[in-house]
Amino acid sequence: MADDLNYYKINTLLSRWTKKNGARPVQASLSIDKSPPMPKQRKAPPSPRPDPVVKMATDIGKAIDAFSRFKTWLNTPDAPKSPNAPKEETVPPFDIQEIPDAMRKENMPMGAKVMERWFAGHLNYGPTDADEKAKINQDGKPWPPDMYDTKLIKLDWVLKFERAKAKYDYLINTAIRSPAAVHQLRTILTPYKDFGHVFTTDFCGKDDPERLHQMFQFQKTPVDGTLSEKIKLQLVAETTNFRVPDDLNAALGSFVFYAAVGHARFTSWYKNGVRMSDTTKQVEVKGVWVYVKDDFSFSDVPGEPSQYLGHWSSNGVIVMPLDGVAALSSYIPYVESPVVIGRKTIKGDVYYPIHNSDFREWQLKHKRGGDFVIFTDRRYVPIDPPIRFDVA
């Protein structure tokens, strides 16, 4: 057909995009009406058994009423049908809360869990970019404790991805010894120079990763790009060589490995066996904590169009490239309307463009949906040889 458009679909076996043809614009609207998941309710105590005589009388009354309604329905003639009335074709609805199940079909199960956690959360977001960075929510209050998740994603899972493992190795073998890292360590540790040994969990506790991060984090290494960035590459490309978004992109987007002080030892500064100063100390950083911290939110850059996250249906995701749709859009390089691949009356054949703004709209409609911070578990890494420097 003349109006058929090109699109890209994920080939899960090859982890590459497959270019196809046959998408057609269709009139349909994404649903955001489905009620949000509710927290589990406590079981109500069992109600007392009714009096047997009262129950029998009630049951007889219900049976008589049901028979009367059945008889009325049976004797009501069918409404006449117009022989020339066209058969109405309806598009099965697709609700935004169906996206996690579609993500599982694209081999993104962890990404699905993270998104479901967002849907289930209490309303929480930073109204401005500055608010989000400061973790101040829509009520002008700090993000509550349940918006810091330390259980969902494990460091071992992250390190199963080769590109993540490579950045982790770079952090602990190279980046933590850089001049900038040592400068930051000196700034952080100087106030503790009279302690002898510093074990940072003594100051932060074992279960407060945010406090450790604020007090003792000194180096970081970024990893990868977001789901939207991976899709954006495909929008303007006539190629299937780009690696498709995977579960790591879906769950964490562009995230960061962090290193924080684990154990530091302070000793007096000697030269040739002579103590050189009563105030200057030598520091040995003998171990660090390594972890991932990531914000899961649907924020956009102020003044720019809302990020496009692909076209989604219950069957998965496709991407509409620039080359096939340039004539249909004067501002952004993808179709703003849903497209159908196959028949519009079949559930899953209609794909809807999804943006960050759709999730924000859902939040405002239902007063639910919580932007939150992900912390993985942290790993203690001994440093040998130690990182050495002086503090005064």
C-alpha positions as CSV (number, residue, x, y, z in Angstrom):
1,M,0.0,0.0,0.0
2,A,1.2,3.5,-0.7
3,D,0.8,4.7,2.9
4,D,2.7,1.8,4.4
5,L,5.6,2.9,6.6
6,N,8.9,1.4,7.5
7,Y,9.5,0.4,11.2
8,Y,12.1,-1.4,13.2
9,K,11.3,-4.4,15.4
10,I,13.6,-6.2,17.9
11,N,15.1,-9.5,16.8
12,T,15.6,-11.1,20.2
13,L,17.7,-13.9,18.8
14,L,20.3,-11.6,17.2
15,S,19.9,-8.6,19.6
16,R,19.6,-6.4,16.6
17,W,16.8,-4.4,14.9
18,T,15.0,-5.9,12.0
19,K,13.7,-3.5,9.4
20,K,10.2,-4.1,8.2
21,N,7.4,-2.5,6.2
22,G,3.7,-2.4,6.6
23,A,2.9,0.0,9.5
24,R,-0.2,2.3,8.8
25,P,-1.4,5.2,10.9
26,V,-4.7,4.5,12.7
27,Q,-7.1,6.5,14.8
28,A,-6.8,5.2,18.4
29,S,-5.9,6.6,21.8
30,L,-3.6,5.2,24.6
31,S,-5.6,4.4,27.7
32,I,-4.4,5.7,31.1
33,D,-7.7,4.8,32.8
34,K,-6.9,1.5,34.4
35,S,-6.9,1.8,38.2
36,P,-3.4,1.7,39.8
37,P,-2.3,-1.3,41.7
38,M,-3.4,-1.1,45.3
39,P,-1.5,-2.1,48.4
40,K,-2.4,-5.4,49.9
41,Q,-5.3,-5.1,52.4
42,R,-5.5,-7.0,55.6
43,K,-8.0,-9.9,55.6
44,A,-11.3,-8.9,57.2
45,P,-12.4,-11.0,60.2
46,P,-14.9,-13.7,59.2
47,S,-18.5,-12.5,59.5
48,P,-20.8,-14.4,62.0
49,R,-23.0,-17.1,60.5
50,P,-26.5,-16.0,59.8
51,D,-29.5,-17.5,61.5
52,P,-30.5,-20.6,59.5
53,V,-34.2,-19.5,59.3
54,V,-33.4,-16.0,58.1
55,K,-30.9,-17.4,55.6
56,M,-33.5,-19.8,54.1
57,A,-36.0,-17.0,53.7
58,T,-33.5,-14.7,52.1
59,D,-32.4,-17.4,49.6
60,I,-36.0,-18.1,48.6
61,G,-36.6,-14.4,48.0
62,K,-33.5,-14.2,45.8
63,A,-34.6,-17.2,43.8
64,I,-38.1,-15.8,43.2
65,D,-36.6,-12.4,42.1
66,A,-34.1,-14.1,39.8
67,F,-36.9,-16.2,38.1
68,S,-39.0,-13.1,37.6
69,R,-36.2,-11.3,35.9
70,F,-35.4,-14.3,33.7
71,K,-39.1,-14.6,32.6
72,T,-39.2,-10.9,31.7
73,W,-36.0,-11.2,29.6
74,L,-37.4,-14.4,27.9
75,N,-40.6,-12.7,26.8
76,T,-38.9,-9.5,25.6
77,P,-38.6,-9.5,21.7
78,D,-35.2,-8.7,20.1
79,A,-34.7,-5.3,18.8
80,P,-35.0,-5.2,15.0
81,K,-31.6,-5.0,13.2
82,S,-31.1,-2.9,10.1
83,P,-30.0,-5.2,7.2
84,N,-27.8,-2.4,5.8
85,A,-26.1,-1.4,9.1
86,P,-22.3,-1.5,8.7
87,K,-20.4,-3.7,11.1
88,E,-18.5,-1.5,13.5
89,E,-14.8,-2.2,13.9
90,T,-13.4,-1.3,17.3
91,V,-9.8,-1.1,18.3
92,P,-9.0,-3.2,21.5
93,P,-7.7,-0.8,24.2
94,F,-4.1,-0.7,25.3
95,D,-3.5,0.7,28.7
96,I,-0.1,2.2,29.8
97,Q,0.0,-0.3,32.7
98,E,0.3,-3.1,30.1
99,I,3.8,-2.0,29.1
100,P,5.6,-4.1,31.8
101,D,4.0,-7.3,30.4
102,A,5.1,-6.2,26.9
103,M,8.6,-5.6,28.2
104,R,8.8,-9.2,29.4
105,K,8.0,-10.3,25.8
106,E,11.1,-8.3,24.7
107,N,13.3,-10.1,27.3
108,M,13.2,-7.2,29.7
109,P,11.9,-8.8,32.9
110,M,13.9,-6.7,35.4
111,G,12.9,-3.5,33.5
112,A,9.2,-4.7,33.9
113,K,9.7,-5.1,37.7
114,V,11.2,-1.7,38.1
115,M,8.3,-0.1,36.1
116,E,5.7,-2.0,38.1
117,R,7.4,-0.7,41.3
118,W,6.9,2.8,39.9
119,F,3.2,2.3,39.2
120,A,2.6,0.8,42.7
121,G,4.4,3.7,44.5
122,H,2.8,6.6,46.2
123,L,2.8,9.9,44.2
124,N,6.3,11.2,44.2
125,Y,8.2,13.4,41.7
126,G,10.4,16.5,41.6
127,P,8.5,19.3,39.9
128,T,11.7,20.9,38.5
129,D,15.1,19.6,37.6
130,A,16.6,21.3,40.7
131,D,13.9,19.6,42.9
132,E,14.7,16.2,41.4
133,K,18.4,16.6,42.1
134,A,17.7,17.8,45.6
135,K,15.1,15.0,46.1
136,I,12.3,17.5,46.9
137,N,8.9,16.2,45.8
138,Q,5.7,17.9,44.6
139,D,4.7,18.8,48.2
140,G,8.0,20.6,48.9
141,K,9.2,17.7,51.2
142,P,12.2,15.4,51.0
143,W,11.5,12.1,49.2
144,P,10.2,9.6,51.8
145,P,12.2,6.6,52.8
146,D,10.1,4.2,50.7
147,M,11.3,6.0,47.6
148,Y,14.8,4.6,48.2
149,D,14.9,1.0,47.0
150,T,17.7,-1.3,48.2
151,K,16.2,-4.7,47.4
152,L,15.1,-4.7,43.8
153,I,18.4,-4.9,41.8
154,K,21.5,-6.8,42.9
155,L,25.1,-5.9,41.9
156,D,25.7,-9.5,40.8
157,W,22.9,-9.1,38.2
158,V,24.3,-5.8,36.9
159,L,27.8,-7.4,36.5
160,K,26.4,-10.2,34.3
161,F,26.4,-7.6,31.5
162,E,29.8,-7.4,29.9
163,R,29.8,-3.6,29.3
164,A,28.9,-3.1,33.0
165,K,31.6,-5.4,34.2
166,A,34.2,-3.6,32.1
167,K,33.2,-0.2,33.7
168,Y,33.3,-1.8,37.2
169,D,36.8,-3.1,36.6
170,Y,37.9,0.3,35.3
171,L,36.5,1.9,38.4
172,I,38.3,-0.3,41.0
173,N,41.6,-0.8,39.0
174,T,42.1,2.7,37.6
175,A,39.6,5.4,38.3
176,I,39.9,5.3,42.1
177,R,43.6,6.1,41.9
178,S,43.3,9.1,39.6
179,P,44.6,12.5,40.9
180,A,41.0,13.8,41.0
181,A,39.9,10.8,43.2
182,V,42.9,11.3,45.5
183,H,42.0,15.0,45.8
184,Q,38.5,14.1,46.8
185,L,39.7,11.5,49.2
186,R,41.9,14.0,50.9
187,T,38.9,16.4,51.3
188,I,36.7,13.7,52.7
189,L,39.1,12.1,55.1
190,T,41.1,15.1,56.6
191,P,38.4,15.7,59.3
192,Y,39.0,12.1,60.5
193,K,42.8,12.2,60.7
194,D,42.9,11.7,64.5
195,F,40.8,8.5,64.4
196,G,43.6,6.0,63.6
197,H,41.3,3.6,61.7
198,V,38.1,4.7,60.0
199,F,35.5,2.1,59.1
200,T,32.8,4.1,57.4
201,T,29.9,1.9,58.4
202,D,30.7,3.0,62.0
203,F,29.6,6.5,60.9
204,C,26.8,5.6,58.4
205,G,25.4,2.3,59.7
206,K,25.1,-0.9,57.7
207,D,21.7,-0.1,56.2
208,D,21.9,3.5,55.1
209,P,23.4,3.6,51.6
210,E,22.3,7.2,51.1
211,R,24.2,8.4,54.1
212,L,27.3,6.5,53.0
213,H,26.9,8.0,49.5
214,Q,26.6,11.6,50.9
215,M,29.5,11.3,53.3
216,F,32.2,9.1,51.7
217,Q,31.6,8.7,47.9
218,F,34.7,9.9,46.1
219,Q,34.7,8.5,42.5
220,K,32.2,7.3,39.9
221,T,32.1,5.7,36.4
222,P,29.0,6.1,34.2
223,V,27.6,3.2,32.1
224,D,25.6,3.1,28.9
225,G,22.6,5.1,27.7
226,T,19.0,5.2,28.5
227,L,16.2,3.3,26.8
228,S,15.1,6.5,25.1
229,E,18.7,7.3,23.9
230,K,19.0,3.8,22.4
231,I,15.7,4.3,20.6
232,K,16.7,7.8,19.5
233,L,19.7,6.4,17.7
234,Q,17.4,4.2,15.7
235,L,15.0,7.0,14.7
236,V,17.5,8.6,12.3
237,A,19.4,5.6,11.2
238,E,19.1,3.5,8.0
239,T,20.9,0.6,9.7
240,T,20.2,-2.5,11.8
241,N,23.7,-2.5,13.3
242,F,22.8,-0.7,16.6
243,R,22.4,-3.0,19.5
244,V,18.8,-3.1,20.7
245,P,17.9,-1.9,24.2
246,D,18.2,-4.8,26.7
247,D,17.1,-5.5,30.2
248,L,20.0,-3.4,31.7
249,N,18.8,-0.4,29.6
250,A,15.2,-0.9,30.6
251,A,15.9,-1.3,34.3
252,L,18.6,1.3,34.9
253,G,19.0,3.3,31.8
254,S,22.3,5.3,32.0
255,F,23.5,4.5,35.5
256,V,26.6,5.0,37.5
257,F,29.0,2.8,39.5
258,Y,30.1,4.7,42.7
259,A,33.1,4.1,45.0
260,A,33.0,5.2,48.6
261,V,35.6,4.9,51.3
262,G,35.3,1.6,53.2
263,H,38.4,1.5,55.5
264,A,41.1,4.1,55.9
265,R,44.2,4.0,58.2
266,F,46.0,7.1,59.5
267,T,49.6,7.0,60.7
268,S,52.1,9.6,61.6
269,W,54.4,10.9,58.8
270,Y,57.9,9.6,59.0
271,K,60.9,10.1,56.7
272,N,64.0,7.9,57.2
273,G,62.7,6.9,60.5
274,V,62.2,10.4,61.8
275,R,58.8,11.8,62.6
276,M,58.4,14.8,60.4
277,S,55.3,16.5,61.8
278,D,52.8,16.3,64.7
279,T,50.0,17.4,62.5
280,T,50.6,15.8,59.1
281,K,49.4,12.2,58.8
282,Q,49.8,9.6,56.1
283,V,46.5,8.0,54.9
284,E,46.1,4.5,53.5
285,V,42.8,3.7,51.9
286,K,42.7,0.0,52.3
287,G,39.2,-0.8,51.0
288,V,36.2,0.7,49.2
289,W,32.5,0.1,48.9
290,V,31.3,-0.2,45.3
291,Y,27.6,0.1,44.3
292,V,25.1,1.4,41.7
293,K,22.9,4.3,42.4
294,D,20.3,5.3,39.8
295,D,17.2,7.5,39.7
296,F,14.1,6.0,38.1
297,S,11.8,8.8,36.9
298,F,10.1,10.1,33.8
299,S,11.5,13.6,33.8
300,D,12.1,15.6,30.6
301,V,14.6,18.4,29.8
302,P,12.7,21.7,30.2
303,G,11.9,23.3,26.8
304,E,12.5,20.1,24.8
305,P,9.9,17.6,23.5
306,S,9.1,14.8,25.8
307,Q,11.3,11.8,25.3
308,Y,10.0,9.2,22.9
309,L,10.2,5.6,24.3
310,G,9.1,3.8,21.2
311,H,5.7,2.5,20.0
312,W,4.3,-0.1,22.3
313,S,1.5,-2.7,22.2
314,S,0.8,-5.9,24.2
315,N,3.1,-7.6,21.7
316,G,6.2,-5.5,22.4
317,V,7.9,-2.4,21.0
318,I,8.7,-1.0,17.5
319,V,10.5,2.1,16.4
320,M,9.3,4.4,13.6
321,P,12.4,5.8,11.8
322,L,12.8,9.2,10.2
323,D,13.1,8.0,6.7
324,G,9.6,6.5,6.5
325,V,7.7,9.3,8.3
326,A,9.4,12.6,7.6
327,A,6.5,13.7,5.4
328,L,4.1,13.1,8.3
329,S,5.9,15.2,10.9
330,S,7.3,18.7,10.6
331,Y,8.8,18.8,14.1
332,I,9.9,15.5,15.4
333,P,11.3,12.4,13.6
334,Y,8.6,9.8,14.4
335,V,4.9,9.2,14.1
336,E,2.9,10.8,16.8
337,S,-0.1,8.7,16.1
338,P,-0.6,5.0,16.7
339,V,0.1,2.6,13.9
340,V,-1.3,-0.8,13.0
341,I,0.6,-3.8,11.8
342,G,-1.9,-6.3,10.7
343,R,-5.6,-5.7,11.7
344,K,-6.6,-2.9,14.0
345,T,-9.3,-5.1,15.6
346,I,-6.7,-7.6,16.9
347,K,-5.3,-7.0,20.3
348,G,-1.5,-6.2,20.0
349,D,-1.6,-5.2,16.3
350,V,-1.9,-1.5,17.2
351,Y,1.2,0.2,18.5
352,Y,1.0,3.4,20.5
353,P,3.8,6.1,20.8
354,I,4.9,6.4,24.4
355,H,6.6,9.4,25.9
356,N,7.8,10.4,29.4
357,S,4.8,12.8,29.5
358,D,2.4,9.9,29.3
359,F,3.6,8.6,32.6
360,R,3.5,12.1,34.2
361,E,-0.1,12.4,32.9
362,W,-0.9,9.0,34.5
363,Q,0.6,10.2,37.8
364,L,-1.5,13.4,37.9
365,K,-4.7,11.5,37.0
366,H,-4.4,8.8,39.6
367,K,-2.3,10.6,42.2
368,R,0.0,7.6,42.3
369,G,3.3,6.6,40.7
370,G,6.5,7.2,42.6
371,D,9.8,8.4,41.1
372,F,12.4,6.6,43.3
373,V,16.1,6.0,43.8
374,I,17.6,2.6,43.2
375,F,20.6,1.4,45.3
376,T,22.1,-2.0,44.6
377,D,23.7,-3.9,47.4
378,R,27.3,-2.7,48.0
379,R,30.4,-4.7,47.6
380,Y,33.5,-4.3,49.8
381,V,36.7,-4.3,47.6
382,P,40.1,-4.5,49.3
383,I,42.7,-2.2,47.8
384,D,46.1,-3.7,47.3
385,P,48.4,-1.8,47.3
386,P,46.5,0.9,49.3
387,I,45.9,4.4,48.0
388,R,48.4,6.5,49.9
389,F,48.5,10.3,50.4
390,D,49.2,12.9,53.2
391,V,46.8,15.1,55.1
392,A,47.6,18.0,57.3
